[in-house]
Structures are given as C-alpha cells and as structure tokens.
Amino acid sequence: MAKTTYYIPVGPIHPALKEPIRVEAEVEGEKIVKVDVKRGFAHRGIEYMGMKRNAIQTLYLSERICGICSISHPYAFVIGSEKALGIEAPPRAQYIRTIIAELERIHSHILWLGVIAHEIGFDPLLFWTWKGREKVLDILEAITGNRINYAMYMIGGVRRDLKESHIKALRDMITYYWEFTEHMKEVFLSDPVYKARTRGVAQLSKEMALKLNVVGPTARAAGIRMDVRQDIPYDAYADMDVKAIVPQDIVGEARGDAYDITMVRLYEIEQSLDIIEFCLDNLPEGKILAIPNYVALLNKIKKTEGEAIGAHEAPRGEVIHYLKYDGTRDGPAVWKVIAPSYNNINSWAPLLLGAEVADIPVVVAYIDPCMCCNDRVAVVEDSSGRLLDYSYLHKKAVEKTRKLEKELGVRR
Amino acid sequence: MPTKAMFLMIKQMLQRPFTNPFPVKHAPKDVTSLVEKIQKGEVKIHPPVPVPEGFRGKLHYDPERCIGCRLCITVCPANAMEWIPELRKIRHYVSRCMFCALCVDVCPGKKFPGEEKAVKALSMSDEFLIADYDKYSDNLIEEPPEAKEKGI
C-alpha cells in the first residue's frame, strides 16, 4: 500500500499562534516527514523609524520591539549608546537597572512555565504559575508605574529611584519567591505526567546547538556554558560572580530536551533572586542620572561620534544592538537589532523532523519564541527568485496607487 | 499515584478566585439598563483596582503653565504632541500617547508671581479608563480652550 502524506499548513494567522509565523509540515500518520518554517510576517521597520528620530525617542521605540520583555531591548540600547558616547551611568543607576532586568527575567520565566504547561494541556498548572507571577508584576508596577513597558531606562542612568518602601517590598518578594520556586520545582520536575510529555521531546544535542547557534536557556539546556552576564559582564553583574546555569551542574548530565530547559529556567529564577538580594545589600548611594537634563544629553549626542555593540542577557537569550552615532544628528545613524528568537527559531525545523504531531506545541513553545523580536528585515523575491530592491518596489507601489485612483475616480 | 501537583490543583479549585472581581458578579442581560441603574445608585459595582503611586495614566495639560518651549515635542517618542503656532501652545492626542512620561520629566513649567517653585504644565493623572469609539473625541484631546473656540 502506497504511503500517503498529508500537508498541514499552520499560520501565518492561526488560532493556535499568538504571533504570525508559518509552519508547513508534511505528515505520514502521526510522524512529521518534511517541515518548513517561514517567517517575516511581523516586520515593522522599527530600525528605519529609529534612524529618523532622536536617541531618546528611539530608546522608547526600542521598548516596543518586544511585546513581553520590555527591558531587554532598552538595556542593550543604553549599554551600546553609553559605550559609543562615552557616558558612564552612576553606580546606583547601574544597580537599579540590574534589579529591574532580573525582575523581568523572573516574570518572563514564570510566564514560560505557564505557557509550556498550557501547551501540554495542563491548564490548572498554567493558572497556578501565573497566579504566582502576579507578585513580581505588582512590584514592577510599584517601582516603575506600569506592569509592562516600564519606561525606566535612560541613556546614562535610570529615571526613577528606588525608595525605602520599594526595597522592603522587594525583600518580601524574594522570600515569597524562594518558597514559590520550591513548590514549582516539586510540581514541574517530579510530576510524572510533565516528565512523560517533556523528557526526550525537542532534544537538542550539544553539537547541534553549536551548529544552529542557539542562545540563552536553549543553549544552556544543551550544556553550553554561555551567558552574557558571565562572558561580557556589564553594570552590576561585573561586581558579582554570575555563572551560567547548566543541567550538568544540577543533575550531572545535559540532555538538552524540554525537561532540561524547564530545569534551567527554574534554577535561573533562583539565581535572579540571589542577584537581586546582592544588589539590594550593596546598593550604592548617589545620583541616578549621569546627565539629568535631556536637552544637554541630546546636544552631547549630536556632537559625539562613535559606534558600539550593546549586549544584554534577555530572558530568552542574548540581545544585541549595534549603534553608530555620526556626530551630525542627535539620534543613531545606524541601528541594528539582533534578538534571541532569531537564532532559536532555527532549531524548529530539525527538531520537528521525525517528531509526532502532538509534540509540535512543545517544540514550538520550548524556546519561548517571540516573532515580533526576530523579524528584523523583509526582502521580496519575484517568481524567479530574484531579489527586488527598494526603488523598484517603491515605483511599483506608486504605479498601483495611481492605477487604483484612476479606477476609483479619485481626484487629487 | 497521587502527586504534589494533583493536591495543588485540587486545593486551587476550592480556593476563592485570585483575579480581581468583575464589576458585577454575573453578566447582565441588558448592559444599558445596568449602567442606568448604577448612575441612579440602585446597584453597586466593584470599584476598579486602585492604581499604585507613580502610575502613569492619561496626561493632564495645563495651558496656563505652558511657556511654549516645545521640549515635549522634541522628546515625545510617539509624536503625540502638536504645535499650535497661533497660540504658541501644544495640543496632545491621548490616542497616540504611549505613557512614557518623558514630556513630564522635561517640562520646565512656569512660575506665577508669588510662587516659590515653577509648576509643570504637564502631569500624569491616575485616569486610565480612556477607551472611546472616536480617537478624536473631546476626552482624548488635551488642548487650550481657545484652540477649540477659534477652531484652530
């Protein structure tokens, strides 16, 4: 009997997806035999917009690149800008930045733990983990004024200071999360159902991980000791000893599957709590902005030339911003963003190949994909595969508008 | 085999909901009559959750204090501010605002005679219920009253 394969297209707009991406799979029974991942549906031209605005406007634009980690991109942006412009943030500001970044890591990791529980069909666990996540969001709201999109960072410091009441609330939160993480570890790591659905699923070997250039928790779960906080320390991370969390340190061996990545994320929450505690204990006194006057800051940017790379370990992996200031305008002349999901989505195609249909949600969710982060460039090809350049596309767009105007009888 | 997760989930089922309460306990048959009843004071609803200190809500603009320096227009990331050259004041579109409060930070404000410190023309209010059908409705545009009278 001849084997029949079925073609399953998913996306770009699909009820199961929160963001647009297209996965085309061919299945033979329950097994996936051919898979293709197509991306580029969420390109918004943010970098181009940023190169037309001044640096302060661009910083807040960069906060809107990602929907959930609204500190990662501004962090990389301010680090790159400060390197390029020769500004150093005051020590207190550096510590506050680190605290906010770690708070965000906690909320992002707990969010992921809920999402993976949802993807394997364990919805009560999703509600339980997200119930625990409210605490850190409340703290972020109290410190920065909003649950998301904190508008906290500024080139050369932070905009709001930590008050005594915030420090007390942060210490309460740390106690709460030590207990909550213990519960989560017990529920996730020792639950037989969870183990059955994740052990051996989405297994990425170390060689494969290096070949696919995966970053962040995905790479660490495969046993690669990489972490921007450890390799290129910045801000308060330089004052402490941050070590990449790898499964071989916890259980002796790294398998790189969805179970290991759960473990890495759970232990990273504890690491974040340690970092916040260190920052609170050693919080220096002093001012929080190197150049408090924004007009003076913009004037300095206008006069300074320089280029630099800013890297930050976002909850999903390393995020890199390349910035160049040319000394003629008050914003970046060149701005390039590389988000962690761009590297991590590479692992979908090899992992989906040979997997079962029921494992697709786990494979897709285990890297915590963020489509709006990873779509950084859009190219258009014609039917023969030739790349169409900007001027040609613009000409065609104008032609079509004129044609439509004529057809519809629009008078100009 | 009973696991820790099972106990937690069963416990969770018996607990009170963790989420903030809805305005009314059950979805009403007729929303319009419910709103009327609330306005008359016949029905009480759960109030919205209180906002924290330093919450960034709808921007409040005081044209009397505005000196027309245009700094807010320079820093606004969303280009939500519009310059009115005739009055030398600004118009703010709340529907475009991204609530970063940069304009509040940068606003120099104006000192009236007899006051010790300058008071900023722009400030963040606690108001967050700003949903509207029309993005140009009066509720969503902050402008000097003269601008509306003269139709600028």
Boltz contact constraints between the chains, C-beta under 6 A:
constraints:
  - contact:
      token1: [A, 56]
      token2: [B, 75]
      max_distance: 6.0
  - contact:
      token1: [A, 57]
      token2: [B, 77]
      max_distance: 6.0
  - contact:
      token1: [A, 60]
      token2: [B, 77]
      max_distance: 6.0
  - contact:
      token1: [A, 60]
      token2: [B, 100]
      max_distance: 6.0
  - contact:
      token1: [A, 61]
      token2: [B, 77]
      max_distance: 6.0
  - contact:
      token1: [A, 124]
      token2: [B, 9]
      max_distance: 6.0
  - contact:
      token1: [A, 128]
      token2: [B, 12]
      max_distance: 6.0
  - contact:
      token1: [A, 131]
      token2: [B, 18]
      max_distance: 6.0
  - contact:
      token1: [A, 141]
      token2: [B, 52]
      max_distance: 6.0
  - contact:
      token1: [A, 142]
      token2: [B, 52]
      max_distance: 6.0
  - contact:
      token1: [A, 145]
      token2: [B, 54]
      max_distance: 6.0
  - contact:
      token1: [A, 145]
      token2: [B, 55]
      max_distance: 6.0
  - contact:
      token1: [A, 145]
      token2: [B, 56]
      max_distance: 6.0
  - contact:
      token1: [A, 146]
      token2: [B, 56]
      max_distance: 6.0
  - contact:
      token1: [A, 151]
      token2: [B, 100]
      max_distance: 6.0
  - contact:
      token1: [A, 186]
      token2: [B, 4]
      max_distance: 6.0
  - contact:
      token1: [A, 187]
      token2: [B, 4]
      max_distance: 6.0
  - contact:
      token1: [A, 187]
      token2: [B, 5]
      max_distance: 6.0
  - contact:
      token1: [A, 191]
      token2: [B, 3]
      max_distance: 6.0
  - contact:
      token1: [A, 191]
      token2: [B, 5]
      max_distance: 6.0
  - contact:
      token1: [A, 294]
      token2: [B, 75]
      max_distance: 6.0
  - contact:
      token1: [A, 294]
      token2: [B, 106]
      max_distance: 6.0
